[in-house]
Amino acid sequence: MNRWTADRVVRALVQVACAAGLLGTFGASAQVFPDKPLRVIVPFPTGGLVDSTMRIVGQQVSESIGQPVLVENRPGASTFIGMQACARAPADGYTLCISTPDSLSYNPHLFSSLPYDPENDFVGVTNLVVTNNLIVAHASAPFGTFREMIAYARANPGKVDFGTWGVGSIPHVYLEAIKKTFGVDITAVPYKGAGQAFPAILAGEVQATYGGLGFSMPHIRAGKLKALAATPDASPLLPSIPTLQQEGAEPGLPSYFGIYAPAKTPPAVLDRLASEFAKALRTPKIQDFLVTQTLVGVGNSPAEFAAYLKADRANSQRVFRAMGLKPNDAP
């Protein structure tokens, strides 16, 4: 071997060694994820069910991974503010977001433009939980059943105030379904989330609203709220309360809390995160919480959640078109 050839061999060996070192570095980095705190953006105010669920589940995940899970509330503008912040975060798995179907399934059909791309700016981590909900009224409302609310609204157009979480939110969609089905005029009063809507109805600022069954039950038992209708399923806690489907006003939209990451987050990181959330849901502490809040844990894989999201977006588009909802320019 001449010297020129020997030099080429040495250089090649050095390059291989460097490449191996780099690959080892990347491999080690992936193996130690996460090695710093996680941040989860909640596009709703503190005090609501999405917020409280994320905090207690996040604490369990933190204990498992040995890193803090920090919850950051960024409410407002039909979840635009929080979801835009999530979309713009680095795609490294350290910034996540949790939201209801409003953000990625409803908003694309309710607004003419969004500050984020619901299909291309996010990737699903896991469907954390599905929820059962209620239409509730303040104790002083001049109606005690769903049918009585409809009769009162028909006789008093615009006199029933219904708290929503803003244009395009789940309560707003359900309200529009009720109005269209029964031909009544009910006034939507927007709040930034359940954390504001529930204090409002408890204070008598609005006469009715939509919210989680577990969130509502203590106030129903205390006589501060009246249960009018359940959705999507009847609850053994309130067996005498009809479902919206029985009343003919169920729009057929599931309610769930999904966890998302910015697009291009590595698949291995998504799998690790989904596994940690699923493991947290199986712990006794979280199981007890889910029972008290009448939530059902899911904790599926990123691939399973992606398929679920695709079907949910298509169903939402079908429902909104049937309801005649038109896109708005702004939330």
N, C-alpha and C positions, 0 to 999 in steps of 0.2 A: 504493500500500500504506500503510495507516494504521500508527501506532506500535504499537498493540496486536497487529496481525497481524505486524509486523516482529519484535516481541519473541518471539512464538511461533515464528517461523521460526528465529531465533537460538538459542532454547532447544533446538529440535529438532535443529539442526545440531550443537550442543554434545553432545547425547545420542548422536547418531550417531558423533561423533568419539570420545567416551569408549568407546562399545561397540566401535568398531574397534580402539581401543588395547588394550582388554581381550582381544579375540579375538587380537590380535597377540601379546600376552603369553602366552596359553594356547598358541598355535601354536608360539611360540619354545620354550616349556617342553617341549612334546612332542618338538620336533626335537632338543633337546640331551639327552634321556634316553639313558643315565643320567648325571647330573652329580654323583653322590656314590657311595660304596661300596654294593655289593649284599651282602645277608646271606642265606645259604642255611642253613636249619635242617635238621640230620640227626638223626632220632629214634632213632639208634643210637650206640653208643660209638665212639670212635676205634679205628682199626686194622682195621675190617671192610671188606668190598669196596665197600659203598655209600659209606662215608666216603672211602676212597682214590680211588674213581672220581670223586666230586664234587670232591675237592681238585685232582686233576690236570686235569680238564676246566675247573674254575673258574679255575685259573691261566691256561689258554689263553684263556678268555673275557675275563679281566682284561686280558690283553695286547691284545686286540682293541678293547675299549671304553675303555681308558685309565682304568679305575677298579678298585679292589680288589674282589675277590669273597671275602667272609669266610665261612668255614664255622664254624657253631656247633652243637656236638653237645649234644643234649638227649634222652638215652636214657631208657628205662624205661616201664613200664606198657603194654606192647604198642603202643608208639609214641604213646600218648595224650598224653604230656607235650609232645613236640616238635610234634605236629600241632595240638594246642590252641593252642600259642604262635603257630604259623603262621596259624591261622584268625583270631586276634585282632589280627594285625598290620595296619597301614594298607594299604589296597588301592591302592598306588601303584607296585608293581613292584620296590620296593627290598628287600622281604622275600619270599623264596621258601622252598620246602621240597622235599626229595627223599625218596622212600620206595619201598618194595616194595609189592606188592599188599595186604599186611597192612592198611594204614591205611584205605583207602577201599573195597576190594572184599571183604576178609575180615571185618574187625571188625564191620561192621553186622550180620552174620549170626551172630557168635560172642558178642556181648555185648548184654545187655538194654538198656543205655544207654551213650551215648558223650558225652564232653565237647565234642564238635564234631559238626556235621552233615556227613556225608561227601559228600552231593549238593549242598548249598547253601552251604557255607562255603568251598569251593575251586573253582578253575578250573584245568584242565590247561594247562600251558605246552608241554610236549613229552614224549614217551616217549623217554628218553635212550638206554637200551640194554636188550637182552634177554639173559638169561644161560642158560648150561648148568651143571648142578650134579651133585653126586655124593652118594651115601650112602657115608660112609667109616667105618672102624673103627680103633681104636688098634692098633698093632703087636702088643700083648700080648693082644688080645681072643681068646677061645677059638673064633673062627670066622674064616674067610678069604674067604668068599663070602656073597652075600645069602641064598642058600638055607640055608647053614650057620648064619647068624644066626637065621633063622626056626626051624630045627630046634633050636638051642640054647635059644631063648626058649620054645619049646613044652615042652621037657624041663625048663626051669628058670624057671618063671613069676616075673616080677618081678626077675630077676637081670641083665637087660640094661638098662643106663642109657643113655638117648639124650638128647644135649644139644639143646635147642631155644632159640629166642629169646623165649620166653614164650608164654603162652596165645594162640592165634590166629595165631601167626607161621607163616611158610611151613614151617619144619622141623616144627612141631607138627602142622600140617595133614597133611603127608606121613606123619608117624608115625601119626596116627590112621587114615589110609588103609591103611597097612601092617597095623596091629593089626586093623582090621575085616576086611580081605581074608583074612588068615591065621588069625584067631582066637587071637592070641598076646597075652601080657601083657608089655609093655615099658614101663619107667618113664621118664616124661618129666622131665628135669631142666632147669628154666628158667634162662636167662641173659638179659642185656639186649641181646644182639646177637651177630653172628659174631665181633666183636672180643673178646668174652669166651668164647664157646663154643669157638672154636678153640684158644686157650691151654689151656682146660680139657681138651679131648681129647688135646692133645699132652702134657699133664701126667699123663694117665691117670685124670683125675677121672671121666670118662664113657667108655664103651666105643665109642659110635658117635654120629654126628651127620650133619647135612646141610650142605653148603656149596658155594661156587663152585668150579668145576673148576679155574680158574686159581689160585685161592687154595690149593687142595688139592695140586696137582701137585708143587710143590717138596718137600712133606713125604712124598708117596708115593714120589718118586724117592729121597729120603733114607732110606726104609725106616721112617719113623715112623708112617705111616698106610697102611691097606689100602683100596683102592677096591672097593666092593661092588656098586654099581649106578649108572647114569647116568640123568639126567632133564633135559629131556624127550627129548633126542636122544642117540644114541651119539656118541662123540668119536673122531676119528682119532688122538688122543693115547693113547687106551686102547681100541683096537678089540676086545679080548677081553672087555671088561666089558659085561654085558647092561644093557639099559635097564629101568627100572621097568615100562614097558609090556610088555616081553617077560616080565617076572616076574609080570605080572598085577596090579600094585599102583599103577599110575599114575593119580592122581586127575584128570588133565587140566586142570591149572591152570598158566598161563604165569608165568614169573618175569621181572620187569622192574623197572627203576628209573625212576620217573616224576618229573618236576619239576612242582610246583604253585605257584600263587599264591593269595592270599586272593580270595574272590569279589568281583566288581565292579572288579577291576583292569582298566583301559582296554584294549580290544582292540588298539589300536595298540602299546601297551607289550608285550602278550603276543606279538604278532607279531615285534617287535624282539628280544625275549628268545629266542623259539624260533629265529629266524634266527641269532642269535649262537651258540647251543648247537649247532645243525646245522653251522655253519661250523667250530666247534671240533672236532667229530667227524671232519671231513674232513682235518684237518692230519696230517702224518706222525707227529708226536709222539704224538698221541692214537690214531692207527691202530696204532702199535706197541704202545701200552699195551693196547688192546683185544685184540690178538692174543695177547699174553702172558697175559692174564686170561681168554681164551676168551669174550670178550663180543662182542656184535654191535651196532654202533651203529645207531640208528633216526633220531632227530632229526626227527620229523614235526611238522606244523603243529598249532596249538591245536585247530582243527576236527577234524582227523584223530584227534588224541589223545582228544578228547571222545567220538567215536564208538567208539573202542577201549575206553575206560573203561566206557561204557554196556554194551557186549557182555560185558566181563569181569565186571562186577557181576552180570549175569544168569546167566552161567555159574557163578560162584562160589556163588550161591544154589542153583542146581540141584545142584551137586556136594555142598555141605554137607548139603542135605536128604537126598540119596541116602546119604551117609555116616552120617546120624543124629546129626549134631553139634547140640547144644542150646545156646542162648545162656547165658552165665554172667553173674553179677551184677557181677563185677569181674575185672580182669586179674590 
